[in-house]
């Protein structure tokens, strides 16, 4: 187990962020600010107008995705030591990797077709789907199958769902699992309306075995009476089938006073999904204050390093929860930040 670390380090919040037009919004000006270069070490002082012309929806998506990737390289790399960035892999050494994706809750403001278009523009090929896009439990299996096929035809893999609310009722449970099977899912991220008793968990276990599907229970912070932290999930699932496990939400875990790094090592045997995010809220705060990656208090580098160390093989999904009428630039920048950090932590060895 790694030693205790400070969950809320000192932070320089004097940085600017990029601004773009949201796909689907009226064409207008696109202003790109000098953003986050050098992360906490550099304070942007000038704003540069990159373009002042009307753009189409597709152009707006493409520019946001490109900007997010480029900005991420400048922001992620300075947080890592030069030796870590440039260290070659030893001959025969396995190169660790992570499956980076997005929880489409991040794109909740967009209908399914527009969300897919945005994902394609950002070259994101792995998602955990929100009910807005694949309506697990809130619609029929046929509709879930049809919506899931839209993603697959676009070359996007569905790794799990958003948080499906299960109940101790056989008809509710069966409908959820039928929808999940129709969508071709191997994992559903879930919770309950109230703390589950043994009968509820036994019913869930029965369906997990019948459908051969994993359930990853989601921790939702100190305000959640069901699973405030990953510790409650871990304790709850121990007596049951190993396919009952966790979706670790790193931001909510930190707000519940649990170090996400410690949780990764503790729960690794049943860790089936990760929601990757950043927040300005501290331990014990019941109100979340989500921000783009690198702008909050979480030690994202340590979290990603821990996932690499345990050879985590499921999705590490960006969950961008900032409320904005124009969230796409923040999503693009944060996902690019993840890519840049992974590239620095796990560089690929070039062929001779």
N, C-alpha and C positions, 0 to 999 in steps of 0.2 A: 504493500500500500504506500502510495506516495505521501510525503510529509504534508502537514496542513499548510495551506497557502492563503494569502489575503485575497478574499473574493472581490473586493472593491478597491482597486488601486487608484492612485491619483490620476486625474484625467484632464487633458487640455481640450476643452470643448469649443475652442475658437476657430473652427474650421467651416469651410463653406461646402455646399453640395451642388451637384449639377441639376439643371432644370431643363425639362423638355416638354413638348406637348404630348398628352396621353393619346394613344391610338383611339380613334373614334371621336376625339374632340375636334372642334372647329380648327381648320388650318390657321396657324399663326406664327409668331416669332419663336425661334428656338435659341435660347440663351445658354451657353455652356460656360460655367464659372470655373476658374482654376480651383480644383477641388482636391483636398486631402493629400497633396504631395508631401511625402515624408511622414505621413500619419501624424503622430503627436508631436513630431519634431519641427514641423513646418507650418506656418500660419499663412494661408493664402491672403494676398493683399490686393490683387488685381482681378477684375472680371473682364473676360475677353468675349466679345460677341463673335461667335463662330459663323453664324449665318443669320440673315434677316430676310427670309423669304418664306412663302407658304410651302408646306410640304404635304405629301400624301401620308396616309395612315401607315403604309408599309415603310416609307422613308423614316418616319418617326421611330418606329420599332427598331429598324436597322441601326439608326444613329445612336439610340439609347443603348443597344446591346454592345456596339463597338466601344462607345465611351465607357460603359461599365467595365469592360475588360481592360481597357488601357489604364483607366484610373486605378483599378485594383492592383495592377502590377506596381504602380508607384506607391500605393498605400501599404500593401502587404509586405513587400520585400524589405523595407527599412526596419521592420519589427524583428527581423531575423538576422542572426549574425552572419557575416560574410562566409565564414567557414561552413555554416549549415547550407547556404545557398549553393555553394560551388563544390561541396564535397562529392567526389565521384563514388559510385558504388564499387565495392570490392568485387573482383572476379568471382562469379558464382553466387554473389549475394542476392537474395530475393529483393526485388524492388517493391515496397509496399504501395498500395494504391487505395483509393476510396471511391465509391460510387456517389458522386455529387449529383444532387437533383434539387427539385423544388417542390414544396407543398403548395398545391394550387390554391389553397386558401389565400396565398399571397396575391393571386389574380382574381380574387372574389368579385371585384367590380366588373369583370369582363365575362361575357357569355362564352360558351365553350369554344366556338369557332375562333373568336378573337383571342382567347387564351392560348389556343394551339398555335395560332399565327405568331403570337409574341414568343412562345417557347421555341419555335423553329428559328426565329430571327436571332435569338440568343444562343442557339445551338445547344439547347437543353434537351436531353433525350431520356430523362428519368424523372418521374413525378409520383407524388402521393396525392391522390385526387380528392378534392373537396366536393361536397354534395351539390354545389352549384354546377359542377361539371359532370360528375357521375353520381346520380342521386341514390346512393346506397341507403336502403331502408325507407327513404321518403318517396320512392317511386317503385316501379315494377322491375323484375329481372330483365324483361325484354328491353326496357328503356336503358337500363344500366349496360346491357350488352351493346346496344347501338352506340351509346356515348363513348364507351371504352374503345370500340372499333375506330372511332374518329381519331383518337390519340394514336392507336397502333398504325393506322394508315399513314399518319404523319411521321412515323418512325420513332414514336415516343413510348417508352415502356412504363407501365403502371406497376409500381412496387407495393403500394398500399393505399389505404383510404385516408381521408381526414378522420376526425374523431366521431365514430358512430356510437350513439347512445343506446346501449343494450338495456334490457329489463328482464326481470324474472318471470317472463311469460313466454311459453313455448312458441306462440304464433309470431311474436316480435323477433325472437331469436332466429327462428327458421327463415323469416323474411329477410333478415339481415344477411344470413349466410347464403341464401339463394341469390340475392343480389350480388354478393361478393363473388360467388362462383360464376355467375353469368358474366361478370366483368373480367373474369380470368385472374382474380387476385389470389395470391398465396398468403397475404397478410392483411388484416384489417386493424387499424388503430382505433381503439375504443375506450369507453368508460361507461359508468352507470349513472342514473339519476340520483341514486342514494348509495351509501356504503353497502357493498354486497355481503350477504350472509353466506353460510356454507352451501345452502341449497342453490343460491344463485350461481355460485362458482362451479358447483357440480353440474348444473344445467349447461353452463358455458363450456365446460370441459367435454360434456357429451357431444355438443355440436362441433367443437374443435376436432374431436376424433372422427365423427361421422363425415365431415367435409374435408378433413385433412388440411386445415387452414390454421395459420397462426393468429392469435389475438395479442396485440401489443397495447397494453393499458397505458394511457397517457397521464402523466402528472401535470397538474394545472395550478400549482402555486398555493400559498398559504390561505387563500380565500376558498379553496376547493375542499369540501367536506369528504370527498371520496378518496382521491389520491393526490394530496398536496405535494408530495415529493416522491422521487423514485423509491425511497425506502419503504413507503406504504405498499407500493406495487410489489416490490420484491418479497416482502413478508407475506402478502396475500396469496401469491402464486406458488409458494414453495410446495404445498402438499399435492399439487395438481400436475397434470400433463405438462411436459416441458414446452409444448407449443403455446402455453399461456405465459406471456412475458411482458416486456416493457417497450414503450416508445419514450425515450428520454427527451424531454423538452428542457434544454440546457438553461434557458432564461428563467422558466418557472421553477426549476430546481434550485437555482441560485437564490431566487426570492424566498424560497422555503427554507433557506439556510443550509442547503446541501451543496457541497462542491461538486460540480458536474464531472470533474476528472476522477474524484473518488468514486462517484456513482458508476462511471464507465468500467472501472476495474472491478468493482464489487458485483455489478450486475451483468457482466460480460456474457455469461452463459445463457442468458435469456434476453439479451438486448437485440431487438428486431427492427428498430426504427429510431432515428434521431431527428429532432427538430432543432435546427441550428439557427441561432438568432443572437441579438444583442439587446441590452436594456440599460437604462439609467437608474432603475430601481435597485434598492439594496435589499439585503436579507431582512425578511419580516414585513416588507411592504406589500400590502394587499392590492395596490393599484399598480399595474404594469405601466412602464413608460418605454415602449419599444423604440429603437432607433436602428439605423442601418449598421451593418457589420463594421466594427472598428470604431464606432462613435460612442460606445457604451462602456460598461464596467467589466464585462466578462473577459476572461483570459482565453480568447478564442484559439490562440496558438497552442496553448497547453491542452485544450480540449481536442483539437484536431490531432495533435501529437499522440494523445492517449488512444484515440480511435485507430491510428496507424499502428500503435504498439500492440493492440489486441487483434490486429488484422480483421477489423470490422468489415463484414461482407455485405451488409444491407445498405439501404440508402441513407446518406447524410443529406437531409433535405432542408434547404433554406426556407424558413417561414418568416416572411416579411410582413409584419403586423402594423407598420406605421399607417395611420389613417391619413389618407391623402386623396384628393380628387385625381391625382396624376401619379400613381405609384410606380409606373414602369421604370423610370430612371433609377429609382432607389433599388428596385429588384435587380436591374441589370448591373448596377455598381456593386451591390452586395454579393451577387453570384460571381462576378468577376473577381471580387476580393477573395472569395473561397478558392477559386481556381488559382489565383496568384499565390495564396498561402500554401496550397497543396503542392504546387510546382516547386516552391522553395523548400518545403519540408521533405518532399519525396522526389528529388530530381531524377529524371530518367537517365540511365547510363547510355551514352551515345555509342553506336557501333564503331569499331576502329576503321 
